[in-house]
Amino acid sequence: MRCPPRPACLADPVRRARAHVVAVAVALAAGVGAAAAQGDTRFVGELGAGVFAAQAVARGHDTQYTAMPYVYGEYGRWFGRVDTFGLKTLPLGNGHLELVARFNTEGFKADRPPLTGLRNRSNPTPLGLGTAQGLPFGRLFVYAMYDPSSGGAIAEATFGTRVQVGSLKLYPLLGVEHRTAAWVNHLYGVSAAEAASTGRRAYAAPASTVAVTGLAASWPVAGRMSLEAQWRYLWLDGAITDSPLAARTGQHRAYLVLTQRFD
């Protein structure tokens, strides 16, 4: 649909994005105030830095390695879980209802020969709700987030448990991720205009549901320092692999970080 002379069709997504940002900011401020009022201002968890790797799905792109800080812990009602950050609000089951934001790197540039002439795909900016539920044999993480830039959404559930082998801690992971058609099209769709100008096949992606498996590990190094590692594999479905932009049927993601424990 073409925009009328006034950019009304652009205004609504912008207003929605601003509303999400304002809502998260207000909630975070309220959480800080609550934590301060309770006198709970200590960070409990792990801080560190290391190397993060994500295998590229798009054609012409290689595995991306990035040096980044690492956060997994809580400061009052604030929390950080590697790439997911947010605020605990109301008690819910064996956890809390959470306001969350995600650092996402699924986007890519069309600066390689297989993608020449196509538009760049920006990183999604997911904002939404979540919870981390303590279970008898592990922990269940559930998130539902909206991306203002694409108008798409993602919902996911991940279960992790712990296995102790001497001083080594292992965390097997199983999960499922569902992306709406708007999200998948933002990344892997090819519009009719792009197809006409580049000669590539037009592609309108449906929604995508992928299984996730993984394993995390923690090795004590010295004192409160540990070496943390995680590997995940996404079993990509046809919604993604059928795209003329996709080069893989699965994706490896991993990180290796050195952390310091605080409690």
Secondary structure, 3 states (H helix, E strand, C coil): CCCCCCCHHHHHHHHHHHHHHHHHHHHHHHHHHHHHHCCCCCEEEEEEEEEEEECCCECCCCCEEEEEEEEEEEECCEEEECCEEEEEEEEECCEEEEEEEECCCCCECCCCHHHCCCCCECCCCCEEEEEEEEECCEEEEEEEEEECCCCEEEEEEEEECCEEECCEEEEEEEEEEEECHHHHHHHHCECHHHHHHHCCCCECCCCEEEEEEEEEEEEEEECCEEEEEEEEEEECCHHHHCCCCECCCEEEEEEEEEEEEEC
